[in-house]
């Protein structure tokens, strides 16, 4: 008799866990739809900005303007955006690896500005870079 109650309790526990998991899945899907919409609108803005800059860059005035001349004597500024929590899978690792690869290719000492708690902690302990700012 006691064994039956334990099994029934366990079955009820699994059903409750299933309901909670389903509710969390619905919330995550809702958030994901919102983020996908935001990315789509940001992509449109980025494409438009890129097209405008490309059109301006071909003009004769742009060739002599200081905004369009490359500054070879200045170090490269990297703005790196990471997550605040570790729930992003390999997102942060991929960003760190890509940044380190670019740092190796960059011959000068790169300047780095980091947004996000994970990136702030990672780049604070890294030698060979000039950490301008770390914002969480």
PEMOHU-V852678 format. One record per backbone hydrogen bond with DSSP energy under -0.5 kcal/mol. NH is the residue of the N-H (numbers start at 1). CO is the residue of the C=O. Records with the same first field share a line. If there is no record, write none. Layout:
NH: CO ; CO
//
This chain:
5: 1
6: 2
7: 3
8: 4
9: 5
10: 6
11: 7
12: 8
13: 9
14: 10
15: 11
16: 12
17: 13
18: 14
19: 15
20: 16
21: 17
22: 18
23: 19
24: 20
25: 21
26: 22
27: 23
28: 24
29: 25
30: 26
31: 27
32: 28
33: 29
34: 30
35: 31
36: 32
37: 33
38: 34
39: 35
40: 36
41: 37
42: 38
43: 39
44: 40
45: 41
46: 42
47: 43
48: 44
49: 45
50: 46
51: 47
52: 48
53: 49
54: 50
55: 51
56: 52
57: 53
58: 54
59: 56
63: 59
64: 60 ; 61
65: 61
68: 65
69: 65
72: 70
74: 71
78: 76 ; 111
79: 77
80: 78 ; 113
82: 80 ; 115
89: 86
91: 88
94: 90
95: 91
96: 92
97: 93
98: 94
99: 95
100: 96
101: 97
102: 98
103: 99
104: 100
105: 101
106: 102
107: 105
110: 108
111: 76
112: 130
113: 78
114: 133
115: 80
116: 135
118: 83
120: 116
121: 117
122: 118
123: 119
124: 120
125: 121 ; 122
126: 123
130: 110
131: 129
132: 112 ; 130
133: 112
135: 114
//
